[in-house]
């Protein structure tokens, strides 16, 4: 095959194609578009699941575009195989077993180009990576907050113990001080000339 014919085939594959009015995508098809309704279709959810299985390899590829392109092509091939071999409940009459499609505002369906399909799969990979990174960041932040909370509790408990020890020491000091004051007063009273103490021997008669 000549280079010219190859280029013509590539150009055809890179062009979107209008589909018949009775077209109805199968549950295996990936719908290109935005919004929750499109994101939650069975085919789009399956795309995320399939891409997730290749995510570890995709994330380690970093700047290696060749590896990333190969992984994107693998995912696209799996989606197309599912559309070709899966049970579509119409025998391919309405879904035409087409894998990647989009719908205009007036309801017209188109089979998207390879570049658009590849861009969609690449976006899913990047979105999954961002979600994992965000989950990891949230987890790290939550653990950090938990550690800080535990440290604060430990510090509060330590301060409470110190305050209790200080109060206990103050109480003991006050008790000791009161005892010393009482002893000093007792000594003073015993030594006072106003008090006469007769020494009485054991066995003496107490009779006056």
C-alpha positions, 0 to 999 in steps of 0.5 A, spaced: 500 500 500 502 506 498 504 512 503 498 516 499 493 511 500 495 510 508 494 517 509 487 517 506 485 511 510 488 515 517 484 521 515 478 517 514 479 514 521 480 521 524 473 524 521 467 523 525 461 519 522 454 521 522 450 515 524 442 513 522 437 516 526 435 510 529 441 509 532 441 507 539 448 506 543 449 499 546 451 499 554 458 498 552 459 504 548 462 510 551 459 517 550 463 523 549 460 529 553 459 532 559 455 532 565 453 527 570 448 523 566 453 522 561 458 520 566 454 515 569 452 511 563 454 504 563 459 504 558 462 510 561 463 507 568 466 501 564 471 505 561 473 508 568 473 501 571 478 498 565 482 504 565 483 503 573 486 496 571 492 500 567 492 506 572 499 503 576 502 502 569 500 509 567 502 513 573 509 510 573 510 512 565 511 519 567 513 523 561 514 516 557 508 518 552 510 512 548 507 507 554 501 512 555 499 511 548 500 504 548 495 503 554 490 508 551 490 504 545 489 498 549 483 501 553 480 503 546 481 496 543 478 493 549 472 497 549 471 496 541 472 488 542 466 489 548 462 493 543 463 488 537 462 481 542 457 483 547 450 482 548 447 489 545 440 486 545 439 488 538 443 484 534 447 490 532 441 493 528 441 499 532 447 500 536 451 498 529 456 496 535 460 502 535 464 504 541 465 511 541 460 516 540 457 523 541 450 526 541 448 533 538 443 538 542 438 536 536 439 529 538 443 527 532 448 521 533 456 521 531 461 516 531 467 520 533 474 520 530 480 516 533 483 522 536 477 524 540 476 517 542 483 517 544 483 524 548 477 521 552 481 515 554 487 519 556 482 524 560 479 518 564 487 516 566 488 523 568 482 524 572 483 517 575 490 520 577 487 526 580 482 523 584 487 518 587 492 524 588 486 528 592 484 522 596 491 521 598 492 528 600 485 528 604 488 522 607 494 525 609 491 531 611 486 527 615 492 524 619 496 530 620 489 533 623 488 527 627 496 527 630 495 534 631 489 533 635 492 527 639 498 532 641 493 537 643 490 532 648 496 530 650 499 537 652 492 539 655 493 532 659 500 534 661 498 541 663 492 538 667 497 533 671 502 539 672 496 544 675 494 538 679 501 537 682 502 544 683 495 544 687 497 538 691 504 541 693 500 548 695 495 544 699 501 540 703 505 546 704 499 550 707 498 544 711 505 544 714 505 551 715 499 551 719 502 545 723 508 550 724 504 556 726 500 551 731 506 549 734 509 555 735 503 558 738 503 552 743 511 553 745 509 560 746 503 558 751 507 553 754 513 559 756 508 564 758 509 566 765 502 567 766 501 559 766 503 556 772 505 548 772 506 544 778 510 538 777 506 532 780 510 526 780 506 519 779 503 516 785 502 523 789 496 524 792 492 529 788 488 531 794 488 538 796 
